[in-house]
Amino acid sequence: MATQLIEAVYEHGSFRPVAPVDMEFAEGQRVRLAVERFDGPDAILSLAAQVYEGLNPEEVDSIEQHSLQRESFFAERPPA
């Protein structure tokens, strides 16, 4: 079974590919779609802008300093 990732736009109750599809289909052929919502980079940037929301400058600084201590990122953790 051949598969291809096809980006599409939902318009007037149907999915329309945004680029030509490199697969051959017979008219009326059934296909299976796995739909994943794509909100684009603006939505992701908006979420990223909220990361430090509600934190005071000391808390932000603590988080930033911790993120720079990369040697502990892959260290073995004690069993839970």
KAPE-V609211 format. One record per residue. N is the residue number from 1. OMEGA is omega as a letter, one per 30 degrees, with the letter a starting at -180 (none if undefined). Layout:
n->[N,N]
omega->[OMEGA,OMEGA]
This chain:
n->[1,2,3,4,5,6,7,8,9,10,11,12,13,14,15,16,17,18,19,20,21,22,23,24,25,26,27,28,29,30,31,32,33,34,35,36,37,38,39,40,41,42,43,44,45,46,47,48,49,50,51,52,53,54,55,56,57,58,59,60,61,62,63,64,65,66,67,68,69,70,71,72,73,74,75,76,77,78,79,80]
omega->[l,l,l,l,a,l,a,l,l,a,l,l,a,l,l,l,l,l,l,a,a,l,l,l,l,l,a,a,l,l,l,l,l,a,l,a,l,a,l,a,a,l,l,l,l,l,a,a,a,a,a,a,l,l,l,a,l,l,l,l,l,l,l,l,l,a,l,l,a,a,a,a,a,l,l,l,l,a,a,none]
